[in-house]
């Protein structure tokens, strides 16, 4: 481990501060501005659709400018989109808010590559721990994000405009942190041109199929329930401070395990840890279906966060067995596209389902993707054993 990994972990924390603040406020701002209630999470959907459509652009920028240049470009977009979000709230424009979050998706597509970049900053024997530790940096977002939303929501005279303004400062701070990180130089285009397998050959491998599916569906379930939580808690008449507290513990569950998930994966392997993530997701759904008190929201969302960490960290390390260094940009872009596409569907579905069908039906529907992930892990396990 080295200072570059520590700084990248800090950048991950600032990235998650942006994400968690968005999750905490976008649905509520959307609900106040939307023409009809079921459109409330369209700003959340805009963020992930923007991310999905940006994955190809980000892959090209990574190849052309390298990790650092591409990451700084993403942070510049974060700064501009946060300013546009503040303007949207002050002008009470719902569709301008959707455009702002859509543009911010480019930053999200960049930030999703921090975890892959972590593996390039250390010796290969430590990459599981490096990925895990950088993801643990998201714990900063768990602490700062909800509190930032609470402390700044009334600063500009219009609810939550101040929170978007604060994200401009977060982007500037992250640009400063990123400037001190030195990444390995990208291979020259003449060296990497034509090397590696076609993308369809990479994607046809069982290990890629399962790692991409687990990353996408695991993130999708987490996003489905997390994006709906502020709306569900508002329906149950909980104050915003309670909602922010629940989201804070959810994000602690997402990133605190990062301090030991890498060690567990190194010791037991990715598949068993991902299987444990599936079980934790099932426990989350069980608690959520048991009632709608504050402690049930808190317990369900905390377990959802831990389960996501095990699934996402495990799928990230598992996917690294499916591609070479020359193939990384297109393979990682494909994985992130599947993640964002799934999140786009769940972001829209969360608002539509929770406002029309209720919190319970939302959780029953979450069982389907969780069980699909479990089936995929059971399918891959004997294949990996025979390959070994």
C-alpha positions, 0 to 999 in steps of 0.5 A: 500500500502507498500514498497514491492508494490513500489519495485515490481512496480519498477521491473515492470518498469525495465521489461518494459524497457527491453520489450520496448527496444526490441520492438524498436530495434528487428524489425529494427535489424531483418530487417537489418539481415534477409535474406528476408524483411518479416522475419524482426519481427521473433526476436520479434516473438521469444521473445513471442514464448519463453514466451509461451513455458516457461509458464509451466516451470515458473509455476513449478518454482513458485511452487518450489522456490516461487515468489522471487526465480522464479523471480530472475531466470527469471532475470538471463535469461534476463541477459544472453539473452541480452548478447547473443543478443549483440553477435548476432549483433556483429557477424551479425547472424540473427538466433542467434538473434532469439535464443537470443530473444527466450531464453529471453521469459522465462524472459517475462513469469516471468515478466508477473506474477508481476501483479498477485504477486502484489495482494498478497502483500496487503489486499484483499480489495486493490488488484485492486489498487495494480495490477494497481499501479504495472502496472503503474510502466511500466511508467518507461519503457516508459521513459527509454526504447526508450531513452536507445535505442537512446543513446546506439544504436551506442556505440559498433560500430554496430547499436544497439549492445550497446542497448543489452549490456545496457539491461544486466545492466538493468537485474542486477539492477532489480535483486538488486530491487527484492532482497529487496521484501518479498513475502508471503511464498508459501504453502507447497507442502503437503498442496496444493497437490491435492487441487483445481479443474482440469484446464479444470474445471477452464477454462470452467467458463464464467468469465475465458473464457472472462478474458483470451480472453480479455487479449490475444486478447487485448495484441495481437492487441496492439502487432500487431500494436506496433511491426509494427509501427517501420517498418511502420514509416521507410517506411514513411521515419521517422527518428528513433528518431520520432519512439522512440518518438511515442513508448514512448508516446504509453507506457505512454498510456499503464502505466500512467492510472495505477495510477487510473485504479484500482480506476475506476475498484473498483468503476464501475467494471471490465466489464465497464472499459474493454468496455471502452478499446474496444472503445479506441481500435476502436478509435485508428484504426480509427485514424491510417486509417485516414493517415500516418503523425507523429501526426496520428501515435502518436495519434493512438499509445497513444490511443492503449496504454490506451485501452490496459491498461483498457483491461489488468488491467480489465481482470487481476482483473476479472480473480481472480474471477475464481480461488482459491489460490491453483489454482493460478499457473495453472490458471495464467500459462494458461492465460499467455500461451493464451497471449503469443500464441496470441502475437506469431501470431501477432508478425509474422503477423505484419512484414509480413502484414506491409511489404506486405499489408501495414499499412492500411490493418494491421489496418483493420485486427485489427478490428476483434479481437477488436469486438470479445472482445466487443462481449465477454463482452456483453455475460458475463455481463448478466451472472454476473448480474444473478450470483450476 
